[in-house]
Structures are given as structure tokens and as C-alpha cells.
Amino acid sequence: MNKLEKFAELLGFPHVYENFDPENPGLIGKDGESVELKGKWNEKHFKNNQPITLELACGRGEYTVGLGQRYPDRNFIGVDVKGARIWKGATQALEQKMANVAFLRTRIEQIALFFEPNEIDEIWITFPDPFLANNKSNRRLTSAAFTEHYRKILKPKGLVHLKTDEPNLYKFTLSTIAADAASELLYHNEDIYADDLAFEELEIKTYYERMHLDLKKTIKYVRYYI
């Protein structure tokens, strides 16, 4: 299936919401219907009061779907700007009738346009683009600039997880946490598979993680409050 076919299918999915115009914070849902979900994700979409976790730069949505399978008493939203990537996880969630999984197609720097303060409990950042060039450090999803976006929607002491193979992003994240008086480092590990996993949700593997493991790269993890 090509990209255009995937984009067309997404428009018919009841659990996928898209922002097509970065200048306009509106969302489009099933069959092109305009929807307003800010502050109302549990009321209007999930129809429950369960805690909400976001997976940012979710790609194919492996973590969104994997977490949804493991924790049916929580809600999960995968966020990515690439519709062709989201299609994979969205299709899987639809086929498995996962009522606790949704997807949002938008740019992550606009995330506060679509959620109210205190609406989100946790954020996962799984194998994001590390933007290794020094002049692009503010585009890293664990930078101070993005942390401020997250604080606008997270509950107090909101939990953030980073999973990456990139040592520079791992070190950058630790230094960013250390420089932020409001952040609190809870756990970090530069090689999570060197011993027993500290947390069961780390068992979930994305497409990119499997590829990195095949290349003998070590997988790093950081868990912190912001």
C-alpha cells in the first residue's frame, strides 16, 4: 500500500486525529469531521477517566500499541507528524479493537494546542531523531525547550521516559535534567539489556530498536520527573 492509500485509510479510522494546517490548531477526525478534543480526550474519545500516556515521535506506534496491550486500565496516544508511519500502529490497534489506544498526527512543538494543563500523566520518547549537530540541539525532544511544552500538559511531577541507542542524546538528556531545578532523575541505564530489565515495559521493542540491536548497539533508558 502506498502513502496516498494509507492517508486515505487514516481518514476513515475512528481513533486517529490529524492536524493538516500548522497555522490552525483544529483537528480532523473520522471522515474529515472537525473535532475539539483539548481537555476532552477522556470524555469524548476514550469515554473513561483513565490516565493518559503519550508516545512522542511514535513512528509505527509499537510502544503505543504495546503499552495499550499491557495496561488496559490506562489510555495511550501515539503522536507523530508522519501519517504513513502512524498507519501501521493505528491499523493494528483497530484490528485488535483496542479502545484505549488513539493516534494524533501533528508536530510535537504544537502539542499544547491539543491538550489542557494536567491532562497527561506520562510521556514516552522512543528512539527519536537525535539531531546530533550542535546547532540543532534545541530540536532534540529532551531539550529544555521541549520540556517546557510538556510541562504545559503534564500533571505535576509528570513522568517522562527516554529510550534511545544514541549515546550523545542519552548524555544530553542527563545534562538537561541536571541543569533543570524542577526536574528529578529517577533512573538511568546506558545498557538496559546487560542485566535484568528494571521495568517490564522496556521489553517492548520498536522497529528501530530491533534494527539497532541487530547492529550490536546498546539501548539506553532515562526515567525522570519534570
Secondary structure in CASP SS format (residue, H / E / C, confidence):
PFRMAT SS
TARGET T0000
AUTHOR 0000-0000-0000
METHOD secondary structure of the structure
MODEL  1
M C 1.00
N C 1.00
K H 1.00
L H 1.00
E H 1.00
K H 1.00
F H 1.00
A H 1.00
E H 1.00
L H 1.00
L C 1.00
G C 1.00
F C 1.00
P C 1.00
H C 1.00
V E 1.00
Y E 1.00
E E 1.00
N C 1.00
F C 1.00
D C 1.00
P C 1.00
E C 1.00
N C 1.00
P C 1.00
G C 1.00
L E 1.00
I E 1.00
G C 1.00
K H 1.00
D H 1.00
G H 1.00
E C 1.00
S E 1.00
V E 1.00
E C 1.00
L C 1.00
K C 1.00
G C 1.00
K C 1.00
W H 1.00
N H 1.00
E H 1.00
K H 1.00
H H 1.00
F H 1.00
K C 1.00
N C 1.00
N C 1.00
Q C 1.00
P C 1.00
I E 1.00
T E 1.00
L E 1.00
E E 1.00
L E 1.00
A C 1.00
C C 1.00
G C 1.00
R C 1.00
G C 1.00
E H 1.00
Y H 1.00
T H 1.00
V H 1.00
G H 1.00
L H 1.00
G H 1.00
Q H 1.00
R H 1.00
Y C 1.00
P C 1.00
D C 1.00
R C 1.00
N E 1.00
F E 1.00
I E 1.00
G E 1.00
V E 1.00
D E 1.00
V C 1.00
K C 1.00
G H 1.00
A H 1.00
R H 1.00
I H 1.00
W H 1.00
K H 1.00
G H 1.00
A H 1.00
T H 1.00
Q H 1.00
A H 1.00
L H 1.00
E H 1.00
Q C 1.00
K C 1.00
M C 1.00
A C 1.00
N C 1.00
V E 1.00
A E 1.00
F E 1.00
L E 1.00
R E 1.00
T C 1.00
R C 1.00
I H 1.00
E H 1.00
Q H 1.00
I H 1.00
A H 1.00
L H 1.00
F C 1.00
F C 1.00
E C 1.00
P C 1.00
N C 1.00
E C 1.00
I E 1.00
D E 1.00
E E 1.00
I E 1.00
W E 1.00
I E 1.00
T E 1.00
F C 1.00
P C 1.00
D C 1.00
P C 1.00
F C 1.00
L C 1.00
A C 1.00
N H 1.00
N H 1.00
K H 1.00
S H 1.00
N H 1.00
R H 1.00
R C 1.00
L C 1.00
T C 1.00
S C 1.00
A H 1.00
A H 1.00
F H 1.00
T H 1.00
E H 1.00
H H 1.00
Y H 1.00
R H 1.00
K C 1.00
I C 1.00
L E 1.00
K E 1.00
P E 1.00
K E 1.00
G E 1.00
L E 1.00
V E 1.00
H E 1.00
L E 1.00
K E 1.00
T E 1.00
D C 1.00
E C 1.00
P H 1.00
N H 1.00
L H 1.00
Y H 1.00
K H 1.00
F H 1.00
T H 1.00
L H 1.00
S H 1.00
T H 1.00
I H 1.00
A H 1.00
A H 1.00
D C 1.00
A C 1.00
A C 1.00
S C 1.00
E E 1.00
L E 1.00
L E 1.00
Y E 1.00
H E 1.00
N E 1.00
E C 1.00
D C 1.00
I H 1.00
Y H 1.00
A H 1.00
D C 1.00
D C 1.00
L C 1.00
A C 1.00
F C 1.00
E H 1.00
E H 1.00
L H 1.00
E H 1.00
I C 1.00
K C 1.00
T C 1.00
Y H 1.00
Y H 1.00
E H 1.00
R H 1.00
M H 1.00
H H 1.00
L H 1.00
D H 1.00
L C 1.00
K C 1.00
K C 1.00
T C 1.00
I C 1.00
K E 1.00
Y E 1.00
V E 1.00
R E 1.00
Y E 1.00
Y E 1.00
I C 1.00
END
